[in-house]
Amino acid sequence: MFKVYFCILKPYYLMQQKIHDKTFDLFIPNEDITAAIRVLAQKIHADYQDETPIFIGVLNGVFMFFGDLLKNYPGPCEVAFTQMSSYAGTSSTGIVYTKMELSKDIKHRHIILVEDIVDTGNTIENLYTYFQETQQPKSIKIATLLLKPDVYKKDFTLHYVGIEIPDKFVVGYGLDYDEMGRNLPDLYQLSSK
Ligand code: 5GP
């Protein structure tokens, strides 16, 4: 009911986006994303009542989600950022390297790795292993706004998932198509037309 109402009000030019050579259709409006994030923030807070966790954002795609998640997190916390990258041509083997080192000491601290989207899970698994083996945190949990369950086949636990989506390429709300589209407040998916 709400979605029909929303789409009627949404200006026509926001229903589709042309980015580079591709067309994307409106998929999840910002209002629905924000609602899912509020729930996620409360869920995380319930698990860290008496703690001060460090939220670590995995750049670049996470920047919008990270801001909204933290605005809705009601407890004490710290923040830090990291950046990962896959070596060109080897993404299928899941070889990922750290492009930006952490600016904060996370030894003996509870950390929450915050991702925009988990697809195969290679990035987050590599990041988890890297922090676990080199930084000696007290605990590590993972929060992701989006998950593609049809693609994700790992046993590796994702502790906090905002929205499950089908296996279709999405842009907006921080996510890019060839560096464009990150500033769109809504989420769009690749048009099948
Ligand atoms: P994974 O390592 O889980 O296969 O992929 C995670 C990374 O792939 C994400 O951090 C993101 O950069 C990219 N990615 C996966 N699916 C999508 C998508 O649908 N849209 C965009 N823009 N990036 C994606």
Residues whose N, C-alpha, C, O or C-beta is under 5 A from the ligand:
A	BS01	5GP	I117 V118 D119 T120 G121 N122 T123 I124 K168 F169 V170 V171 L175 D176 Y177
